[in-house]
């Protein structure tokens, strides 16, 4: 043992699995030795420190710079007198002069998140504590593993790897009494492949090649067999397995691990480079398995060939893939992961998934993975839960008891403070980034990770005490900080999004400032508001101010990805927005060969407006779920016992949008034009967002985003002629996008060849005299249930008539 680091937290008054102290209540510390053994020291109000082994005794009233011999180790304790500061404790072996002396006091006293939002100052101690834990854990990893990057290459040590002329297999299972490797290669008899255990609970076996070939053939089945405390032998899929399959002819059969090491001739080699990080992501959320028109599971190759071109044609720049990691229950939508390093075998092989991602890159599309580190499947036979055989949390991937179980999800919860769990999860991130060339992640279920209560039966009001207190799971927060730090180091252009419904402040601020390091959070309140309006309010009851508040209610400097509906709003028991608007008439009244019914007319108009105002005002990125761009009808229902294991509603009916005589094409055309508008004017990336009017009586919303002006008329009947709208810059404006255009299923009531010249408003330098707070204005025609976008024509422009109207889409004149 070369050395140890003793870290003490003092007077921080925050909740944590390791520390929960108020000022003056005593001491609590952990001694981390090089072999990751942990000796705990703690104190009560008036007691001595005592280790679990009763070998170490220290008085609470330690004099400064006291040197005390503990278990053969020399400890030098240094403390700073300032309130709420951190004790730095150095450990040095006798005969070893090296020490770790990295003072972070100044950094802690000046965390930038407190400058960005001064109202967080009352929770300064919390930010200091969690940032200190992050730095301490990162430093400890660097000391004993070399670096965070080295630590995250666990897949080069664990699971199956080649070392010279043999295969080596390692598994962390400290609670096992004996272990064997079994599989097709040894006729499922592990007596000849017994594994040896080291002091950390890692089991290892070497399998020499036979006749110059691997003893375990590529594609053959394997499992880990271990003997538990009661003498029983149990079989499990290796935790680090890279591919797992199930016998499709055997209903309910458990998955088998598959040794995946294709020969060079069968390995997919990436041909196209990754793409630069876009200034604003326009995300197409997709599920490969349900992406086909036929009622069956679609393959990676089919998705690449048939769906990716559609995504590109609609001007998205990012694809977000759901249900990538293996999950034995298809109906879980990919959220009950059983094999975290293995791509779902339902849709093909790992090489097929690589082809999909490379194909996306060739089309100019980045690919994000829906990453589920918030919980794991409760399955025992084919999931990680099978390694929980009653041991302590220190020897398990999961917490024990209630803390290790999510009662609403029926799944297991990771012990994020465990060294090997951190290695496992961080390595998983690196595996998907490097082996498959993903461009980032959307972290699922982050709210559950952030709090000990997991957000269950908790309503978040925005009070900061709800985010920074004893309910906060600091171990989990430290893991997320480590994860984002690793991702940035490996691939600086990665995009990382958090699914958090609580709205935790600093989630989207850099780690160096004291934040958690995400690029974006999902704006999850927006779809809830649209559902509320569609289900419970008449059109006349829609509040323009409430819509604006919902869309703009996000933290300054923390970016959001806005969406009107995702997969969540389409699953069984709910409806897509289009189906909520038009319901049964989508079956009979969508033909262009007849005049639209009032229901369909209203439905298509509001479908366009809802999605567009969400995109334009709701965030710094935009997301749409597969099929909703053209108003996919009905709902999503995966095969299950309750529907007779049917795939009927677990597919996408592309034939609807491809049919030229159906009205679905109009919503798809508008979706394409929305994205093209951002491609040309970059409004999503603009920090300029000014709402000048939200008129309840007229049902009109006017705002500027970047250098373009948006106007939404939600009134079901009123047309406004000569309607005055405010703007920033003087000059000549023309239509950039018009939802009432014929190609979008409208009536073509707005002329696109008309120049709109501004008039000055008020006294220069006196904003209170302006029109709706804007120094200039111009007048427009505003039909009911229509949204319009105007751009300022450059002074040198010679565009006229048709050429101007084609800024977005084909020329449309009326």
C-alpha positions in Angstrom: 0.0 0.0 0.0 1.7 3.2 -1.2 -0.5 5.8 0.3 -4.0 7.0 1.2 -6.1 10.2 1.1 -8.3 11.1 4.0 -11.0 13.6 3.0 -13.1 15.4 5.6 -16.3 17.4 5.1 -17.1 20.0 7.7 -20.2 22.0 8.5 -21.9 21.7 5.2 -25.3 20.7 6.4 -26.3 18.8 3.2 -27.8 15.4 2.5 -25.5 12.6 1.3 -25.0 9.0 1.6 -21.6 9.7 3.1 -22.0 12.9 5.1 -25.0 14.3 6.9 -23.7 16.8 9.4 -24.6 20.1 10.8 -21.9 22.5 12.2 -20.3 21.3 15.3 -21.9 17.8 15.2 -18.6 16.0 14.8 -16.5 14.4 12.1 -17.0 11.9 9.4 -14.4 10.7 7.0 -13.3 7.9 4.7 -9.8 6.5 4.3 -9.3 5.5 0.7 -6.3 3.2 0.2 -4.8 2.3 -3.1 -6.6 -1.0 -3.2 -9.8 0.8 -2.9 -10.5 -0.6 0.6 -12.4 1.9 2.7 -11.9 2.4 6.4 -14.6 4.6 8.0 -14.0 7.0 10.8 -16.9 8.8 12.4 -17.7 10.7 15.6 -20.7 11.6 17.7 -21.1 14.8 19.6 -18.6 14.1 22.3 -16.8 10.9 21.4 -13.4 9.9 20.1 -12.9 8.9 16.5 -12.9 5.1 16.1 -12.5 3.0 13.0 -14.6 0.0 12.3 -11.7 -2.2 13.3 -11.2 -0.3 16.6 -7.6 0.2 15.8 -7.6 3.9 15.3 -8.3 6.4 18.1 -8.1 10.2 17.8 -9.4 12.9 20.0 -12.0 15.2 18.6 -10.2 18.3 19.7 -7.2 17.8 17.4 -4.4 20.3 17.6 -3.3 21.8 14.3 -0.8 19.8 12.3 -1.0 16.8 14.7 0.8 13.8 13.4 -0.7 10.5 14.5 0.0 7.0 13.6 -3.0 5.1 12.3 -2.7 1.5 11.4 0.9 2.0 10.3 0.1 5.1 8.4 1.2 8.7 9.2 -1.6 11.3 8.9 -1.0 15.0 8.7 -4.1 17.0 9.4 -4.3 20.6 8.3 -7.4 22.8 8.9 -8.4 26.2 7.7 -10.1 28.4 10.3 -12.5 30.0 7.8 -16.2 29.1 8.1 -17.5 26.5 5.6 -14.1 25.7 4.3 -12.7 22.3 3.6 -10.1 20.3 5.6 -7.4 19.0 3.4 -5.8 15.9 4.9 -2.6 14.4 3.6 -1.4 10.8 4.1 2.2 9.7 3.8 3.7 6.3 4.3 6.7 6.2 6.6 9.6 6.1 4.1 7.5 7.8 1.4 7.9 11.6 1.1 5.3 12.1 -1.6 2.0 13.9 -0.6 -1.0 15.2 -2.4 -1.5 18.9 -1.7 -4.1 20.4 -4.0 -5.8 23.3 -2.3 -9.2 24.0 -3.8 -10.2 26.7 -1.3 -10.2 29.6 -3.7 -12.1 27.7 -6.4 -14.8 26.8 -3.9 -15.2 30.3 -2.6 -15.7 31.6 -6.2 -18.0 29.1 -7.9 -19.3 30.8 -11.1 -22.8 29.4 -10.8 -23.3 31.7 -7.8 -22.3 34.7 -10.0 -24.6 33.6 -12.8 -27.5 33.3 -10.3 -26.8 35.2 -7.1 -30.0 33.9 -5.5 -28.2 30.6 -5.2 -25.8 32.1 -2.6 -27.9 30.8 0.3 -27.0 27.3 -0.9 -23.3 28.0 -1.3 -22.4 25.3 1.2 -24.2 22.7 -0.9 -22.4 23.6 -4.1 -19.1 23.6 -2.2 -19.7 20.2 -0.8 -20.8 18.5 -4.0 -18.0 20.2 -6.0 -15.5 19.1 -3.4 -16.8 15.5 -3.6 -16.5 15.6 -7.4 -12.9 16.9 -7.2 -11.9 14.4 -4.5 -13.3 11.5 -6.5 -11.7 12.6 -9.7 -8.3 13.0 -7.9 -8.6 9.6 -6.3 -9.4 8.0 -9.7 -6.4 9.8 -11.2 -4.2 8.7 -8.4 -5.1 5.0 -8.6 -6.2 4.5 -12.2 -4.0 7.1 -14.0 -6.8 9.2 -15.3 -10.5 9.4 -15.7 -10.0 8.4 -19.3 -8.0 5.3 -18.3 -10.6 4.4 -15.6 -13.3 4.5 -18.3 -11.7 1.8 -20.4 -12.9 -1.0 -18.2 -14.1 -2.9 -21.2 -10.5 -3.5 -22.1 -10.1 -5.4 -18.8 -13.5 -6.8 -17.9 -15.6 -9.1 -20.0 -14.0 -10.9 -22.9 -10.7 -9.6 -24.4 -7.8 -10.9 -26.4 -4.4 -11.0 -24.8 -1.8 -12.5 -27.1 -2.8 -16.0 -28.1 -5.6 -16.4 -25.6 -8.9 -15.0 -24.5 -9.1 -13.6 -21.0 -12.5 -13.2 -19.3 -13.0 -11.1 -16.1 -16.0 -10.5 -14.0 -16.5 -8.5 -10.8 -18.6 -10.6 -8.4 -17.2 -10.3 -4.9 -20.1 -12.2 -3.3 -19.5 -15.3 -5.4 -17.8 -18.2 -3.6 -16.6 -20.0 -6.8 -16.9 -19.1 -10.5 -16.7 -20.8 -13.9 -17.1 -19.8 -17.5 -19.5 -21.9 -19.4 -20.8 -21.9 -23.0 -21.1 -23.7 -26.3 -17.3 -23.9 -26.5 -17.1 -26.3 -23.5 -20.5 -27.9 -23.8 -21.7 -25.8 -20.8 -19.4 -27.7 -18.5 -17.2 -25.2 -16.5 -15.1 -27.7 -14.6 -12.2 -27.1 -17.0 -12.6 -23.3 -16.9 -12.7 -22.4 -13.2 -12.0 -18.8 -12.4 -9.7 -17.3 -9.8 -10.6 -14.5 -7.5 -8.4 -11.6 -6.6 -8.6 -9.4 -3.4 -11.1 -7.1 -5.1 -13.6 -9.7 -6.0 -12.6 -9.9 -9.6 -12.8 -13.4 -11.1 -10.4 -14.3 -14.0 -10.0 -17.2 -16.4 -7.6 -17.5 -19.4 -8.7 -19.6 -22.4 -5.7 -20.4 -24.7 -6.3 -20.6 -28.5 -6.7 -24.0 -30.1 -4.8 -24.8 -33.3 -4.2 -21.1 -33.8 -7.9 -20.2 -33.5 -9.8 -18.7 -30.6 -11.1 -21.4 -28.3 -14.4 -19.6 -28.1 -15.8 -19.2 -31.6 -17.2 -15.8 -32.6 -21.0 -15.8 -32.2 -21.1 -18.7 -29.7 -23.1 -18.5 -26.5 -21.4 -18.0 -23.1 -22.5 -17.5 -19.5 -20.9 -16.8 -16.1 -21.6 -19.5 -13.5 -21.1 -18.7 -9.8 -21.6 -20.5 -6.5 -23.5 -18.5 -3.9 -23.3 -18.6 -0.2 -25.8 -21.4 0.2 -23.8 -23.6 -2.1 -26.1 -23.2 -5.1 -24.7 -22.7 -8.6 -26.4 -20.0 -10.8 -25.8 -18.9 -14.4 -25.8 -15.3 -15.5 -25.1 -13.3 -18.6 -21.6 -11.7 -18.3 -22.1 -8.1 -17.1 -19.8 -6.7 -19.8 -21.2 -8.8 -22.6 -21.2 -7.1 -26.0 -24.0 -9.0 -27.6 -27.0 -11.1 -26.3 -29.6 -13.0 -28.1 -32.7 -15.1 -27.4 -34.3 -18.1 -29.1 -37.3 -16.5 -30.9 -39.0 -19.9 -31.2 -39.0 -20.3 -27.4 -41.6 -17.9 -25.9 -40.4 -16.3 -22.7 -36.9 -17.8 -23.0 -34.1 -16.0 -21.2 -31.3 -14.3 -23.2 -27.9 -15.8 -23.7 -24.6 -13.9 -23.8 -22.8 -14.1 -27.1 -19.0 -13.9 -27.6 -18.7 -11.1 -30.2 -15.3 -10.8 -31.8 -15.8 -10.9 -35.6 -12.8 -11.5 -37.8 -11.4 -8.4 -39.6 -13.3 -9.3 -42.8 -16.6 -9.1 -41.0 -16.0 -6.1 -38.8 -17.6 -2.9 -39.9 -15.1 -0.1 -40.6 -16.4 3.4 -40.4 -16.1 5.3 -43.7 -17.4 8.8 -42.8 -16.1 11.2 -40.2 -18.2 12.6 -37.4 -19.8 16.0 -37.9 -19.2 19.2 -36.0 -21.5 20.1 -33.2 -24.4 22.1 -34.6 -25.1 25.5 -33.1 -28.7 24.2 -32.4 -29.9 20.6 -32.5 -33.0 19.8 -34.5 -33.6 16.3 -33.2 -35.5 13.5 -34.8 -36.4 11.0 -32.0 -36.7 7.5 -33.4 -37.1 3.9 -32.4 -35.5 1.5 -34.9 -37.7 -1.5 -34.1 -41.0 0.2 -34.7 -39.8 2.4 -37.6 -41.1 0.2 -40.5 -44.4 0.1 -42.2 -44.9 -3.6 -41.6 -46.1 -5.0 -38.2 -42.8 -6.5 -37.2 -39.4 -5.4 -35.8 -37.4 -3.3 -38.2 -33.7 -3.8 -38.6 -30.8 -1.4 -38.2 -30.1 -1.7 -41.9 -33.7 -1.1 -42.9 -33.8 2.0 -40.8 -30.6 3.2 -42.3 -31.8 2.7 -45.9 -35.4 3.7 -45.5 -35.8 6.2 -42.6 -32.6 8.1 -42.5 -33.2 9.7 -45.9 -36.6 10.9 -44.7 -35.0 12.5 -41.7 -32.5 14.3 -43.8 -35.1 15.4 -46.3 -37.0 17.1 -43.5 -33.9 19.1 -42.6 -33.2 17.6 -39.2 -29.5 17.6 -38.2 -29.6 15.0 -35.4 -31.1 11.6 -34.8 -31.8 10.4 -31.3 -32.1 6.6 -31.1 -34.2 5.0 -28.4 -34.0 1.5 -27.1 -30.4 0.8 -28.3 -29.0 -1.2 -25.4 -30.4 -4.7 -25.0 -33.7 -5.1 -23.1 -35.4 -8.4 -22.8 -38.9 -6.9 -22.6 -39.7 -5.1 -25.9 -42.6 -3.3 -24.4 -40.4 -1.4 -22.0 -39.6 0.9 -24.9 -35.9 0.2 -24.1 -35.9 1.5 -20.6 -35.5 -1.8 -18.7 -32.0 -2.4 -19.9 -30.7 -5.9 -19.3 -27.3 -5.8 -21.1 -25.8 -2.3 -21.0 -22.9 -2.9 -23.4 -24.9 -4.8 -26.0 -27.0 -3.3 -28.9 -30.5 -4.8 -29.1 -30.2 -8.0 -31.1 -33.9 -7.6 -32.3 -32.7 -5.3 -35.0 -29.4 -6.9 -35.9 -25.8 -7.2 -34.9 -23.4 -4.6 -33.5 -21.9 -4.3 -37.0 -25.3 -3.5 -38.4 -25.7 -0.7 -35.8 -22.4 0.7 -36.8 -23.5 0.8 -40.4 -26.6 2.8 -39.4 -24.5 5.4 -37.6 -22.0 5.6 -40.4 -24.9 6.0 -42.9 -26.3 8.9 -40.8 -22.9 10.6 -40.8 -22.7 10.3 -44.6 -26.0 12.1 -44.8 -24.9 14.9 -42.5 -26.8 13.6 -39.5 -25.4 13.3 -36.0 -26.6 10.4 -33.8 -27.5 10.6 -30.1 -28.2 7.5 -27.9 -30.9 7.4 -25.4 -28.7 6.5 -22.4 -30.4 4.7 -19.4 -28.1 4.9 -16.4 -30.9 5.9 -14.0 -32.0 2.3 -13.4 -31.7 -1.2 -14.6 -34.0 -4.1 -15.4 -35.3 -6.1 -12.4 -34.6 -9.3 -14.4 -32.4 -11.8 -12.7 -31.7 -14.5 -15.3 -30.6 -12.2 -18.1 -30.0 -8.9 -16.4 -27.4 -7.2 -14.1 -29.8 -7.8 -11.2 -28.7 -11.4 -11.3 -25.5 -10.4 -9.7 -27.3 -9.2 -6.6 -27.3 -12.3 -4.4 -27.9 -10.6 -1.0 -24.5 -9.0 -0.6 -23.8 -5.5 0.8 -24.1 -2.4 -1.3 -20.3 -2.2 -1.4 -20.1 -5.5 -3.2 -23.1 -4.8 -5.5 -24.0 -2.7 -8.5 -27.1 -1.6 -6.7 -28.2 -0.1 -3.4 -29.7 -2.6 -0.9 -33.3 -2.5 0.4 -35.7 0.2 -0.6 -33.0 2.5 -1.7 -32.0 0.0 -4.4 -35.5 -0.4 -5.9 -37.7 2.0 -7.8 -41.2 1.1 -6.8 -42.9 2.8 -9.8 -40.6 1.4 -12.5 -40.1 -2.0 -10.9 -36.4 -1.7 -11.5 -33.1 -1.6 -9.7 -31.2 1.6 -8.7 -27.4 1.9 -9.1 -25.0 2.6 -6.2 -23.3 5.6 -7.8 -20.8 6.0 -5.0 -19.3 2.5 -5.6 -15.9 2.4 -7.3 -16.7 -0.5 -9.6 -20.1 0.9 -10.5 -18.5 4.1 -11.5 -16.0 2.2 -13.6 -18.9 0.2 -15.2 -21.1 3.1 -16.1 -18.3 5.5 -17.2 -16.8 2.7 -19.3 -20.2 2.2 -20.8 -20.4 5.8 -22.0 -17.0 5.6 -23.6 -17.8 2.2 -25.2 -20.8 3.7 -27.1 -18.9 6.9 -28.0 -15.8 5.1 -29.4 -16.9 1.7 -30.5 -20.1 2.9 -32.2 -19.2 6.6 -32.9 -22.3 8.0 -31.3 -22.2 11.8 -31.1 -23.7 12.1 -27.6 -26.4 11.1 -25.3 -29.9 11.9 -24.0 -29.7 10.8 -20.3 -33.0 9.3 -19.3 -34.6 9.6 -15.9 -32.2 12.2 -14.5 -34.8 13.4 -12.0 -34.8 9.9 -10.4 -31.1 10.1 -10.1 -30.9 13.6 -8.6 -33.1 12.9 -5.5 -33.4 10.2 -2.9 -37.2 10.4 -3.4 -36.7 10.0 -7.2 -39.4 12.6 -7.8 -42.1 10.2 -6.7 -45.2 12.0 -5.4 -43.1 15.2 -5.3 -44.3 18.5 -6.9 -41.5 20.9 -7.7 -42.5 24.5 -7.2 -39.1 26.1 -8.1 -38.2 26.8 -4.4 -34.4 26.3 -4.3 -34.8 24.3 -1.0 -36.4 21.5 -3.1 -33.1 21.1 -5.1 -30.4 21.6 -2.5 -30.9 19.7 0.7 -31.1 16.3 2.3 -33.3 15.0 -0.5 -30.5 15.5 -3.0 -28.5 12.4 -3.9 -25.0 13.9 -4.0 -23.4 10.5 -5.0 -25.5 10.5 -8.2 -24.7 14.2 -8.9 -21.0 13.5 -8.6 -21.4 10.6 -11.0 -23.1 12.8 -13.5 -20.4 15.4 -13.2 -17.8 12.7 -13.8 -19.7 11.4 -16.7 -20.0 14.8 -18.4 -16.3 15.5 -17.7 -15.4 12.2 -19.3 -17.6 12.8 -22.4 -16.1 16.3 -22.9 -12.5 14.9 -22.6 -13.2 12.0 -25.1 -15.3 13.9 -27.6 -15.5 17.7 -27.1 -18.2 18.0 -29.8 -20.6 15.6 -28.0 -24.1 16.8 -27.3 -25.5 15.7 -23.9 -29.1 16.2 -22.9 -30.8 15.6 -19.5 -34.3 14.5 -19.1 -35.2 16.2 -15.9 -38.7 17.3 -14.9 -37.7 19.0 -11.7 -35.9 21.9 -13.2 -32.8 21.7 -11.0 -30.8 24.8 -11.3 -27.2 24.5 -12.6 -28.0 21.2 -14.4 -27.0 22.9 -17.7 -24.0 24.9 -16.5 -20.3 23.8 -17.0 -18.7 21.6 -14.3 -15.9 24.2 -13.9 -18.6 26.6 -12.7 -20.1 24.1 -10.2 -22.8 22.9 -12.5 -23.5 19.3 -13.7 -22.2 19.9 -17.2 -25.2 19.1 -19.5 -25.6 21.0 -22.8 -29.4 20.9 -22.7 -32.3 19.9 -20.6 -35.6 18.7 -22.1 -38.4 21.3 -21.7 -40.8 18.8 -20.3 -43.5 21.2 -19.1 -44.4 22.2 -22.7 -46.1 19.0 -23.9 -48.0 18.8 -20.7 -49.4 22.2 -21.3 -50.5 21.3 -24.9 -52.2 18.1 -23.6 -54.0 20.2 -21.0 -55.3 22.6 -23.6 -56.3 20.0 -26.1 -58.1 17.8 -23.6 -59.7 20.4 -21.3 -60.1 23.8 -23.0 -62.1 25.2 -25.8 -60.1 27.2 -28.4 -61.6 30.4 -27.0 -60.2 29.6 -23.6 -56.6 29.3 -24.7 -54.5 31.9 -22.9 -51.9 33.6 -25.0 -50.0 34.8 -21.9 -50.0 31.3 -20.4 -48.7 29.8 -23.6 -45.9 32.3 -23.7 -45.1 31.8 -20.1 -44.9 28.0 -20.5 -42.7 28.3 -23.6 -40.3 30.9 -22.1 -40.1 29.7 -18.5 -36.6 28.4 -18.5 -33.4 29.3 -16.7 -31.2 32.0 -18.1 -28.0 30.6 -19.6 -29.2 27.0 -19.3 -30.3 25.7 -22.7 -33.5 23.7 -23.4 -34.6 21.3 -26.1 -38.3 22.1 -26.7 -40.9 19.7 -28.0 -44.6 19.6 -28.4 -44.7 15.8 -28.2 -42.2 13.0 -27.9 -42.7 9.2 -27.6 -44.1 9.8 -24.1 -47.2 11.5 -25.5 -47.9 8.7 -28.0 -47.7 5.6 -25.9 -50.7 3.4 -25.2 -53.4 5.3 -23.2 -52.6 8.6 -24.9 -52.8 10.1 -28.3 -50.6 12.1 -30.7 -51.5 15.7 -31.1 -52.9 15.1 -34.5 -55.1 12.3 -33.2 -56.2 14.5 -30.3 -57.2 17.2 -32.7 -58.9 15.1 -35.4 -59.5 11.7 -33.9 -61.7 9.4 -36.0 -61.9 11.8 -38.9 -58.3 10.9 -39.6 -59.7 7.6 -40.9 -62.2 9.1 -43.3 -61.7 12.8 -44.0 -58.0 13.2 -44.9 -58.5 13.0 -48.7 -57.4 16.0 -50.8 -60.1 15.0 -53.3 -62.7 16.5 -51.0 -63.0 19.7 -49.1 -61.6 19.4 -45.5 -64.2 19.0 -42.8 -64.1 21.7 -40.0 -62.4 19.2 -37.7 -59.6 18.4 -40.1 -59.3 22.0 -41.2 -58.8 23.0 -37.5 -56.6 20.0 -36.7 -54.1 20.6 -39.5 -53.9 24.3 -38.8 -53.4 23.9 -35.0 -51.0 21.0 -35.5 -48.7 23.3 -37.5 -49.0 26.2 -35.1 -48.5 24.1 -31.9 -45.3 22.5 -33.3 -43.9 25.7 -34.7 -44.5 28.0 -31.8 -42.9 25.3 -29.6 -39.9 25.3 -31.8 -39.6 29.0 -32.2 -40.2 30.1 -28.6 -39.6 27.1 -26.4 -35.9 26.5 -26.3 -32.5 26.4 -28.0 -33.1 23.1 -29.7 -36.1 21.2 -31.0 -37.2 17.6 -30.9 -39.9 15.6 -32.8 -40.8 12.0 -32.4 -40.8 9.8 -35.5 -44.0 10.1 -37.5 -45.4 13.1 -35.6 -44.0 15.5 -38.3 -46.8 14.3 -40.6 -49.5 13.8 -37.9 -49.2 10.1 -37.4 -52.6 8.9 -36.2 -53.5 6.7 -33.2 -51.0 5.7 -30.5 -48.1 3.4 -29.9 -48.7 0.0 -28.4 -45.9 -2.5 -28.2 -46.7 -6.2 -28.4 -47.9 -7.5 -25.0 -50.3 -9.9 -23.5 -53.1 -7.3 -23.3 -53.2 -6.8 -27.1 -52.5 -10.3 -28.1 -48.8 -9.6 -28.8 -49.8 -7.5 -31.8 -47.4 -5.3 -33.7 -50.3 -3.4 -35.4 -49.7 -0.2 -33.5 -46.0 -0.6 -33.1 -45.0 0.6 -36.6 -45.0 3.8 -38.7 -47.4 4.2 -41.5 -45.2 6.0 -44.0 -47.7 5.2 -46.7 -49.9 8.0 -45.3 -47.5 10.7 -45.9 -46.3 9.3 -49.2 -49.8 9.3 -50.6 -50.2 12.4 -52.7 -54.0 12.5 -52.3 -53.9 12.6 -48.5 -53.5 15.6 -46.3 -50.7 14.2 -44.2 -48.3 15.6 -46.7 -49.2 19.1 -45.7 -48.1 18.7 -42.1 -44.9 17.0 -43.3 -44.2 19.8 -45.8 -44.6 22.4 -43.0 -42.3 20.4 -40.7 -39.7 20.4 -43.4 -40.1 24.2 -43.9 -39.8 24.9 -40.1 -36.4 23.2 -40.0 -35.3 24.9 -43.2 -36.2 28.2 -41.7 -33.8 27.6 -38.8 -31.2 26.3 -41.2 -31.3 29.7 -43.0 -31.9 32.1 -40.2 -30.4 30.3 -37.2 -33.1 31.6 -34.8 -32.8 28.6 -32.4 -29.2 29.6 -31.6 -30.0 33.2 -31.1 -30.2 34.6 -27.6 -32.4 37.4 -28.8 -35.9 36.5 -27.9 -38.4 39.3 -27.3 -42.2 38.8 -27.0 -43.8 42.1 -27.8 -47.5 41.0 -27.7 -49.7 38.3 -26.2 -53.1 39.6 -26.8 -55.8 37.6 -25.1 -58.8 39.2 -26.8 -57.3 38.9 -30.3 -55.6 35.6 -29.6 -52.4 36.8 -31.2 -48.8 36.3 -30.1 -45.9 38.4 -31.7 -42.3 37.9 -30.9 -38.8 38.2 -32.4 -36.2 35.5 -32.4 -32.9 36.5 -33.8 -33.6 38.9 -36.7 -37.0 37.5 -37.8 -40.5 38.3 -36.6 -43.0 35.6 -35.7 -46.8 36.2 -35.6 -49.3 33.6 -34.4 -53.1 34.1 -34.7 -54.8 31.5 -32.6 -58.2 33.0 -33.1 -60.6 30.4 -34.7 -62.4 33.0 -36.8 -61.0 36.5 -36.9 -58.9 37.7 -39.8 -56.9 40.9 -39.1 -56.3 43.2 -42.0 -53.6 45.9 -41.6 -52.6 44.3 -38.3 -49.7 46.3 -36.8 -46.8 44.4 -35.3 -43.7 45.7 -33.6 -40.1 45.0 -34.7 -36.6 46.0 -33.9 -34.9 47.1 -37.1 -36.3 49.5 -39.6 -36.5 48.6 -43.3 -38.4 46.3 -45.7 -39.9 43.0 -44.5 -41.2 40.0 -46.5 -42.8 36.6 -45.7 -40.3 33.9 -44.9 -42.8 31.3 -43.9 -46.6 31.1 -44.0 -48.6 28.2 -42.5 -51.6 29.3 -44.7 -49.7 28.6 -47.9 -51.2 26.1 -50.3 -48.4 23.6 -50.0 -49.0 23.4 -46.3 -52.8 22.7 -46.7 -53.8 26.4 -46.2 -55.8 28.7 -48.3 -53.1 31.0 -49.7 -54.6 34.2 -48.3 -51.4 36.0 -47.6 -49.5 37.4 -50.6 -45.7 36.7 -50.6 -44.8 39.3 -53.2 -45.7 42.2 -50.9 -43.1 44.5 -49.3 -43.9 45.6 -45.8 -42.1 48.9 -44.9 -41.6 49.8 -41.3 -42.7 53.0 -39.6 -40.9 54.5 -36.6 -42.7 54.3 -33.3 -42.4 56.8 -30.4 -39.6 59.1 -29.4 -36.0 57.8 -30.1 -34.4 56.8 -26.8 -37.7 56.5 -24.9 -38.8 52.9 -25.1 -42.0 53.7 -23.1 -43.2 55.6 -26.2 -42.6 52.7 -28.6 -45.3 50.4 -30.0 -45.4 47.3 -27.7 -41.9 48.2 -26.6 -40.6 48.0 -30.2 -39.1 51.1 -32.0 -40.6 50.2 -35.4 -43.7 48.5 -36.8 -45.2 47.3 -40.0 -48.7 46.1 -41.0 -49.8 42.7 -42.2 -52.8 40.5 -43.1 -53.4 37.9 -40.5 -55.9 35.0 -41.2 -57.3 32.9 -38.4 -55.3 29.9 -37.1 -52.2 31.0 -39.1 -48.6 31.6 -38.2 -46.4 33.9 -40.3 -42.7 34.7 -40.2 -41.1 37.9 -41.7 -37.5 38.6 -42.5 -35.9 41.9 -43.1 -34.8 42.2 -46.7 -31.1 43.3 -47.0 -30.6 46.8 -48.3 -28.7 45.5 -51.3 -31.2 42.9 -52.2 -32.8 43.0 -55.6 -35.2 40.1 -54.9 -38.6 40.6 -56.3 -41.8 38.6 -56.4 -41.4 34.9 -56.7 -37.7 34.8 -55.8 -38.4 36.4 -52.4 -41.2 34.1 -51.6 -39.0 31.0 -52.0 -36.8 31.8 -49.0 -38.3 28.7 -47.5 -39.9 26.0 -49.7 -41.3 26.5 -53.1 -42.8 29.9 -54.2 -46.3 30.2 -53.0 -48.3 33.1 -54.3 -52.0 34.0 -53.7 
